[in-house]
């Protein structure tokens, strides 16, 4: 009888230890810091000459990656002068490819983003050449912008006054593949 009770206690203790080890492994695999680093790395692969700041990124229970305080700034610009500020975004990824170690973004939802499009006195736009060109047969993620603000500033001689568009609702789809559809 004594051996049986010790055997049961040992099994319970082993079960608790297994649950704790599994929780530790799951936490290290989906830790917010690791997810944040992966998001920064994936965005760095898409942009050229851009400093990327992500405040936090975490996996959501029902799918996607919740990102807060996303800021994109061209290299050489002051850090307080980003061309894109997104307080909250959700990146929907391909779960099958994530299991193989690759973060592939399928859809991006941006909540209240602020975009600053600026043309210098020489005529060059601040967002020119920031996106790395990709193959034509590779789809780009779908983008959904909710309550966005777009500021257009022109510093060329004889330029039009600055424009600000508020409460912008936009959807950008790459379907069928060679066609890019924008609904605004």
NUVEXNU-632589 format. One line per field, with one value per atom (N, C-alpha, C): x, y, z; atom name. Coordinates in nm, 3 decimals. Example, Ala and Ser with C-alpha at 12.3 -4.5 7.8 and 13.67 -1.06 7.14 Angstrom:
% residues 2
px <- [1.319:1.230:1.320:1.285:1.367:1.290]
py <- [-0.569:-0.450:-0.330:-0.225:-0.106:0.003]
pz <- [0.780:0.780:0.780:0.708:0.714:0.787]
atom <- [N:CA:C:N:CA:C]
% end
This chain:
% residues 184
px <- [0.083:0.000:0.088:0.196:0.285:0.353:0.395:0.460:0.362:0.240:0.137:0.112:0.103:0.079:0.200:0.322:0.439:0.445:0.402:0.397:0.298:0.183:0.082:0.135:0.196:0.253:0.363:0.445:0.552:0.497:0.390:0.326:0.266:0.204:0.147:0.258:0.365:0.478:0.541:0.555:0.609:0.517:0.385:0.288:0.298:0.309:0.323:0.453:0.561:0.690:0.682:0.613:0.599:0.519:0.413:0.333:0.416:0.494:0.579:0.684:0.746:0.845:0.781:0.661:0.590:0.555:0.510:0.478:0.603:0.716:0.841:0.882:0.873:0.910:0.818:0.687:0.592:0.617:0.646:0.672:0.798:0.903:1.025:1.007:0.922:0.902:0.818:0.719:0.632:0.650:0.766:0.789:0.773:0.716:0.696:0.826:0.936:1.063:1.108:1.090:1.130:1.038:0.909:0.815:0.848:0.882:0.918:1.042:1.143:1.265:1.235:1.147:1.112:1.035:0.946:0.872:0.969:1.063:1.160:1.244:1.287:1.367:1.289:1.161:1.077:1.054:1.028:1.009:1.138:1.251:1.380:1.408:1.356:1.372:1.289:1.184:1.093:1.131:1.203:1.234:1.385:1.421:1.562:1.590:1.695:1.732:1.634:1.572:1.469:1.503:1.490:1.503:1.365:1.357:1.229:1.226:1.120:1.100:0.966:0.968:0.846:0.843:0.739:0.727:0.709:0.610:0.588:0.517:0.536:0.470:0.444:0.323:0.288:0.192:0.200:0.107:-0.030:-0.133:-0.270:-0.323:-0.413:-0.466:-0.539:-0.620:-0.700:-0.632:-0.504:-0.431:-0.382:-0.268:-0.211:-0.111:-0.044:0.055:0.009:-0.013:-0.051:0.076:0.085:0.203:0.158:0.235:0.206:0.328:0.302:0.406:0.505:0.454:0.539:0.574:0.704:0.750:0.856:0.842:0.941:1.000:1.134:1.206:1.316:1.331:1.442:1.573:1.674:1.807:1.855:1.909:1.956:1.856:1.729:1.628:1.633:1.590:1.585:1.487:1.515:1.427:1.286:1.271:1.138:1.064:1.111:1.050:1.018:0.942:0.913:0.813:0.820:0.723:0.601:0.608:0.493:0.491:0.377:0.356:0.225:0.232:0.113:0.102:0.000:-0.016:-0.049:-0.130:-0.170:-0.189:-0.134:-0.149:-0.163:-0.225:-0.233:-0.177:-0.077:-0.016:-0.065:-0.136:-0.184:-0.081:-0.031:0.078:0.030:0.112:0.086:0.134:0.040:0.076:0.154:0.126:0.198:0.346:0.376:0.515:0.584:0.506:0.563:0.612:0.542:0.586:0.721:0.756:0.885:0.990:0.955:1.051:1.053:0.956:0.952:0.828:0.846:0.734:0.695:0.581:0.529:0.398:0.395:0.277:0.180:0.052:-0.051:-0.140:-0.163:-0.254:-0.207:-0.220:-0.180:-0.298:-0.342:-0.448:-0.384:-0.394:-0.336:-0.447:-0.439:-0.538:-0.480:-0.545:-0.508:-0.364:-0.317:-0.179:-0.168:-0.049:-0.019:0.095:0.069:0.167:0.205:0.335:0.385:0.458:0.400:0.460:0.513:0.643:0.706:0.799:0.791:0.881:0.977:1.106:1.209:1.215:1.294:1.309:1.372:1.445:1.505:1.407:1.289:1.187:1.182:1.265:1.266:1.168:1.087:0.989:1.057:1.009:1.071:1.043:0.941:0.911:0.959:1.030:1.083:1.192:1.187:1.289:1.304:1.197:1.207:1.164:1.081:1.036:1.126:1.181:1.267:1.182:1.228:1.151:1.157:1.046:1.038:0.998:0.999:0.959:0.811:0.779:0.642:0.546:0.597:0.509:0.487:0.545:0.527:0.421:0.313:0.210:0.256:0.204:0.229:0.112:0.132:0.022:-0.092:-0.211:-0.326:-0.312:-0.344:-0.336:-0.474:-0.511:-0.636:-0.600:-0.636:-0.609:-0.742:-0.748:-0.869:-0.837:-0.914:-0.901:-0.760:-0.704:-0.568:-0.564:-0.445:-0.420:-0.301:-0.318:-0.211:-0.183:-0.059:-0.016:0.078:0.047:0.130:0.188:0.322:0.393:0.489:0.482:0.565:0.651:0.784:0.878:0.939:0.890:0.945:0.900:0.976:0.935:0.800:0.713:0.581:0.489:0.513:0.435:0.295:0.208:0.075:0.083:-0.019:-0.016:-0.023:0.019:0.016:-0.127:-0.142:-0.272:-0.270:-0.381:-0.395:-0.530:-0.524:-0.644:-0.664:-0.784:-0.813:-0.921:-0.931:-1.028:-1.023:-0.903:-0.882:-0.912:-0.995:-1.026:-0.980:-0.882:-0.823:-0.800:-0.820:-0.788:-0.705:-0.594:-0.504:-0.494:-0.533:-0.532:-0.447:-0.380:-0.298:-0.364:-0.486:-0.561:-0.641:-0.624:-0.529:-0.387:-0.291:-0.151:-0.090:-0.099:-0.028:-0.101:-0.224:-0.306:-0.307:-0.290:-0.296:-0.421:-0.515:-0.643:-0.643:-0.677:-0.684:-0.827:-0.886:-1.017:-0.999:-1.042:-1.023:-1.150]
py <- [-0.120:0.000:0.126:0.123:0.237:0.267:0.164:0.183:0.243:0.197:0.248:0.397:0.442:0.584:0.668:0.619:0.691:0.695:0.588:0.585:0.688:0.698:0.797:0.939:0.963:1.095:1.129:1.031:1.053:1.086:1.016:1.046:1.186:1.225:1.360:1.464:1.441:1.534:1.541:1.426:1.424:1.498:1.483:1.554:1.705:1.749:1.893:1.946:1.871:1.912:1.921:1.826:1.828:1.951:1.984:2.102:2.229:2.240:2.357:2.367:2.256:2.257:2.297:2.246:2.282:2.430:2.483:2.626:2.711:2.671:2.745:2.744:2.627:2.616:2.703:2.696:2.775:2.924:2.966:3.107:3.155:3.072:3.113:3.112:3.026:3.019:3.135:3.178:3.287:3.412:3.429:3.545:3.673:3.777:3.902:3.960:3.944:3.998:3.924:3.793:3.715:3.747:3.762:3.798:3.936:4.030:4.166:4.165:4.088:4.079:4.021:3.921:3.859:3.957:4.037:4.138:4.243:4.290:4.388:4.330:4.206:4.141:4.127:4.088:4.073:4.207:4.313:4.445:4.498:4.469:4.514:4.450:4.328:4.263:4.331:4.404:4.467:4.611:4.678:4.819:4.839:4.945:4.976:5.117:5.133:5.264:5.318:5.228:5.269:5.215:5.302:5.261:5.218:5.100:5.043:5.037:5.093:5.085:5.017:4.913:4.844:4.847:4.908:4.915:4.778:4.704:4.568:4.489:4.357:4.266:4.136:4.085:3.960:3.882:3.750:3.664:3.673:3.682:3.683:3.541:3.514:3.379:3.331:3.415:3.374:3.404:3.428:3.448:3.590:3.602:3.733:3.775:3.883:3.942:4.084:4.116:4.252:4.333:4.444:4.531:4.668:4.726:4.862:4.950:5.077:5.180:5.145:5.127:5.101:5.235:5.260:5.384:5.352:5.409:5.395:5.532:5.540:5.665:5.637:5.725:5.710:5.732:5.656:5.676:5.816:5.883:6.020:6.123:6.086:6.178:6.174:6.283:6.278:6.170:6.104:5.997:6.044:6.172:6.223:6.272:6.231:6.274:6.153:6.054:5.935:5.965:5.887:5.904:5.816:5.719:5.634:5.608:5.639:5.611:5.535:5.416:5.333:5.298:5.352:5.319:5.172:5.113:4.974:4.909:4.790:4.714:4.566:4.493:4.348:4.291:4.204:4.137:3.994:3.957:3.819:3.742:3.635:3.560:3.422:3.361:3.226:3.129:3.064:2.978:2.855:2.805:2.688:2.718:2.835:2.872:2.913:2.962:2.996:2.870:2.759:2.632:2.588:2.634:2.601:2.710:2.808:2.910:3.035:3.053:3.170:3.252:3.380:3.470:3.534:3.492:3.545:3.616:3.747:3.829:3.820:3.787:3.779:3.903:3.962:4.077:4.167:4.299:4.398:4.491:4.502:4.597:4.706:4.831:4.945:5.029:5.052:5.135:5.275:5.376:5.517:5.548:5.502:5.536:5.681:5.736:5.871:5.858:5.900:5.892:6.035:6.061:6.192:6.175:6.230:6.227:6.367:6.377:6.509:6.513:6.625:6.644:6.757:6.729:6.828:6.936:7.038:7.147:7.097:6.986:6.929:6.843:6.817:6.741:6.593:6.549:6.407:6.384:6.277:6.241:6.163:6.180:6.113:5.962:5.916:5.773:5.704:5.780:5.720:5.619:5.506:5.401:5.345:5.342:5.281:5.135:5.097:4.959:4.886:4.773:4.693:4.629:4.636:4.571:4.419:4.355:4.210:4.150:4.019:3.954:3.978:3.988:4.019:3.904:3.782:3.669:3.643:3.726:3.710:3.810:3.763:3.857:3.942:4.063:4.148:4.128:4.157:4.140:4.237:4.198:4.288:4.391:4.516:4.622:4.680:4.698:4.762:4.876:4.998:5.116:5.167:5.183:5.233:5.364:5.468:5.600:5.657:5.651:5.700:5.849:5.905:6.046:6.051:6.120:6.135:6.284:6.323:6.461:6.468:6.557:6.576:6.716:6.721:6.848:6.863:6.978:7.003:7.127:7.110:7.219:7.275:7.234:7.283:7.428:7.505:7.644:7.646:7.733:7.747:7.629:7.558:7.438:7.474:7.378:7.392:7.387:7.440:7.434:7.289:7.270:7.136:7.085:6.954:6.890:6.785:6.771:6.665:6.598:6.468:6.387:6.310:6.321:6.254:6.149:6.059:5.950:5.870:5.840:5.766:5.618:5.561:5.417:5.361:5.272:5.222:5.072:5.004:4.862:4.846:4.774:4.748:4.596:4.545:4.402:4.370:4.258:4.211:4.083:4.098:3.982:4.022:3.962:3.857:3.910:3.820:3.849:3.970:3.988:4.106:4.237:4.232:4.353:4.399:4.530:4.590:4.676:4.641:4.710:4.794:4.924:5.015:5.067:5.049:5.105:5.207:5.330:5.434:5.514]
pz <- [0.000:0.000:0.000:0.078:0.090:-0.044:-0.117:-0.247:-0.346:-0.339:-0.432:-0.409:-0.286:-0.259:-0.303:-0.283:-0.329:-0.481:-0.545:-0.691:-0.745:-0.684:-0.726:-0.704:-0.588:-0.561:-0.661:-0.693:-0.791:-0.929:-0.970:-1.100:-1.102:-0.993:-0.984:-0.992:-0.918:-0.921:-1.060:-1.126:-1.262:-1.359:-1.343:-1.428:-1.410:-1.285:-1.257:-1.316:-1.302:-1.358:-1.510:-1.574:-1.720:-1.764:-1.692:-1.726:-1.711:-1.605:-1.584:-1.695:-1.733:-1.840:-1.973:-2.001:-2.124:-2.125:-2.012:-2.003:-2.024:-1.966:-1.985:-2.131:-2.197:-2.338:-2.425:-2.400:-2.479:-2.461:-2.337:-2.312:-2.383:-2.383:-2.452:-2.602:-2.656:-2.800:-2.851:-2.775:-2.819:-2.732:-2.674:-2.588:-2.670:-2.611:-2.685:-2.741:-2.669:-2.719:-2.844:-2.845:-2.963:-3.082:-3.056:-3.163:-3.216:-3.127:-3.168:-3.258:-3.219:-3.301:-3.439:-3.444:-3.572:-3.661:-3.601:-3.678:-3.733:-3.653:-3.700:-3.813:-3.798:-3.902:-4.032:-4.023:-4.142:-4.210:-4.133:-4.191:-4.252:-4.190:-4.244:-4.379:-4.400:-4.531:-4.639:-4.600:-4.696:-4.728:-4.637:-4.654:-4.666:-4.739:-4.762:-4.712:-4.632:-4.582:-4.480:-4.402:-4.307:-4.168:-4.068:-3.928:-3.881:-3.820:-3.778:-3.626:-3.568:-3.424:-3.398:-3.316:-3.274:-3.122:-3.066:-2.921:-2.860:-2.906:-2.859:-2.967:-2.961:-3.054:-2.979:-2.991:-2.923:-3.010:-2.998:-3.070:-3.005:-3.087:-3.036:-3.031:-2.941:-2.923:-3.047:-3.108:-3.224:-3.357:-3.357:-3.481:-3.498:-3.560:-3.588:-3.482:-3.513:-3.423:-3.395:-3.269:-3.229:-3.210:-3.284:-3.280:-3.232:-3.140:-3.095:-3.117:-3.137:-3.152:-3.262:-3.384:-3.500:-3.564:-3.581:-3.645:-3.748:-3.867:-3.973:-4.003:-4.000:-4.024:-4.125:-4.223:-4.318:-4.245:-4.283:-4.225:-4.260:-4.161:-4.182:-4.135:-4.125:-4.072:-3.919:-3.854:-3.707:-3.660:-3.547:-3.500:-3.466:-3.437:-3.405:-3.530:-3.649:-3.775:-3.864:-3.812:-3.893:-4.004:-4.111:-4.219:-4.199:-4.108:-4.076:-3.926:-3.863:-3.721:-3.710:-3.650:-3.633:-3.486:-3.416:-3.274:-3.251:-3.340:-3.323:-3.460:-3.476:-3.601:-3.567:-3.659:-3.649:-3.778:-3.764:-3.878:-3.880:-3.986:-4.000:-4.081:-4.024:-4.086:-4.132:-4.216:-4.264:-4.157:-4.088:-3.975:-4.019:-4.136:-4.185:-4.206:-4.262:-4.285:-4.155:-4.058:-3.928:-3.857:-3.877:-3.818:-3.873:-3.993:-4.054:-4.027:-3.941:-3.902:-3.988:-4.079:-4.166:-4.134:-4.106:-4.082:-4.214:-4.269:-4.395:-4.364:-4.389:-4.360:-4.478:-4.450:-4.553:-4.555:-4.436:-4.427:-4.314:-4.335:-4.235:-4.212:-4.087:-4.050:-3.965:-4.012:-3.943:-3.882:-3.752:-3.681:-3.658:-3.709:-3.691:-3.728:-3.844:-3.882:-3.927:-3.910:-3.958:-4.059:-4.183:-4.289:-4.328:-4.337:-4.377:-4.510:-4.616:-4.749:-4.776:-4.794:-4.804:-4.925:-5.000:-5.115:-5.080:-5.099:-5.066:-5.173:-5.149:-5.245:-5.375:-5.371:-5.492:-5.571:-5.514:-5.584:-5.548:-5.453:-5.415:-5.300:-5.313:-5.211:-5.100:-4.977:-4.863:-4.862:-4.931:-4.931:-5.059:-5.143:-5.267:-5.231:-5.295:-5.284:-5.144:-5.063:-4.930:-4.932:-5.027:-5.036:-5.134:-5.089:-5.176:-5.285:-5.408:-5.515:-5.499:-5.532:-5.523:-5.656:-5.663:-5.788:-5.818:-5.947:-5.987:-5.957:-5.944:-5.919:-5.771:-5.684:-5.539:-5.492:-5.428:-5.385:-5.266:-5.260:-5.144:-5.047:-4.920:-4.825:-4.854:-4.813:-4.820:-4.708:-4.736:-4.636:-4.613:-4.487:-4.449:-4.354:-4.392:-4.310:-4.257:-4.125:-4.059:-3.988:-4.016:-3.953:-3.964:-4.082:-4.104:-4.129:-4.115:-4.145:-4.240:-4.351:-4.449:-4.466:-4.441:-4.458:-4.578:-4.673:-4.793:-4.784:-4.781:-4.765:-4.883:-4.948:-5.065:-5.040:-5.047:-5.022:-5.151:-5.267:-5.392:-5.414:-5.493:-5.521:-5.592:-5.548:-5.608:-5.580:-5.471:-5.438:-5.388:-5.397:-5.341:-5.189:-5.120:-4.974:-4.925:-4.803:-4.743:-4.732:-4.751:-4.742:-4.632:-4.562:-4.462:-4.484:-4.506:-4.521:-4.391:-4.335:-4.208:-4.228:-4.132:-4.132:-4.262:-4.307:-4.431:-4.407:-4.493:-4.491:-4.625:-4.624:-4.748:-4.739:-4.851:-4.864:-4.990:-4.977:-5.088:-5.103:-5.222:-5.247:-5.369:-5.366:-5.477:-5.531:-5.584:-5.631:-5.754:-5.869:-5.905:-5.901:-5.907:-5.874:-5.945:-6.073:-6.127:-6.104:-6.054:-6.038:-5.893:-5.873:-5.741:-5.735:-5.648:-5.636:-5.509:-5.523:-5.409:-5.397:-5.280:-5.251:-5.139:-5.164:-5.063:-5.047]
atom <- [N:CA:C:N:CA:C:N:CA:C:N:CA:C:N:CA:C:N:CA:C:N:CA:C:N:CA:C:N:CA:C:N:CA:C:N:CA:C:N:CA:C:N:CA:C:N:CA:C:N:CA:C:N:CA:C:N:CA:C:N:CA:C:N:CA:C:N:CA:C:N:CA:C:N:CA:C:N:CA:C:N:CA:C:N:CA:C:N:CA:C:N:CA:C:N:CA:C:N:CA:C:N:CA:C:N:CA:C:N:CA:C:N:CA:C:N:CA:C:N:CA:C:N:CA:C:N:CA:C:N:CA:C:N:CA:C:N:CA:C:N:CA:C:N:CA:C:N:CA:C:N:CA:C:N:CA:C:N:CA:C:N:CA:C:N:CA:C:N:CA:C:N:CA:C:N:CA:C:N:CA:C:N:CA:C:N:CA:C:N:CA:C:N:CA:C:N:CA:C:N:CA:C:N:CA:C:N:CA:C:N:CA:C:N:CA:C:N:CA:C:N:CA:C:N:CA:C:N:CA:C:N:CA:C:N:CA:C:N:CA:C:N:CA:C:N:CA:C:N:CA:C:N:CA:C:N:CA:C:N:CA:C:N:CA:C:N:CA:C:N:CA:C:N:CA:C:N:CA:C:N:CA:C:N:CA:C:N:CA:C:N:CA:C:N:CA:C:N:CA:C:N:CA:C:N:CA:C:N:CA:C:N:CA:C:N:CA:C:N:CA:C:N:CA:C:N:CA:C:N:CA:C:N:CA:C:N:CA:C:N:CA:C:N:CA:C:N:CA:C:N:CA:C:N:CA:C:N:CA:C:N:CA:C:N:CA:C:N:CA:C:N:CA:C:N:CA:C:N:CA:C:N:CA:C:N:CA:C:N:CA:C:N:CA:C:N:CA:C:N:CA:C:N:CA:C:N:CA:C:N:CA:C:N:CA:C:N:CA:C:N:CA:C:N:CA:C:N:CA:C:N:CA:C:N:CA:C:N:CA:C:N:CA:C:N:CA:C:N:CA:C:N:CA:C:N:CA:C:N:CA:C:N:CA:C:N:CA:C:N:CA:C:N:CA:C:N:CA:C:N:CA:C:N:CA:C:N:CA:C:N:CA:C:N:CA:C:N:CA:C:N:CA:C:N:CA:C:N:CA:C:N:CA:C:N:CA:C:N:CA:C:N:CA:C:N:CA:C:N:CA:C:N:CA:C:N:CA:C:N:CA:C:N:CA:C:N:CA:C:N:CA:C:N:CA:C:N:CA:C:N:CA:C:N:CA:C:N:CA:C:N:CA:C:N:CA:C:N:CA:C:N:CA:C:N:CA:C:N:CA:C:N:CA:C:N:CA:C:N:CA:C:N:CA:C:N:CA:C:N:CA:C:N:CA:C:N:CA:C:N:CA:C:N:CA:C:N:CA:C:N:CA:C:N:CA:C:N:CA:C:N:CA:C]
% end
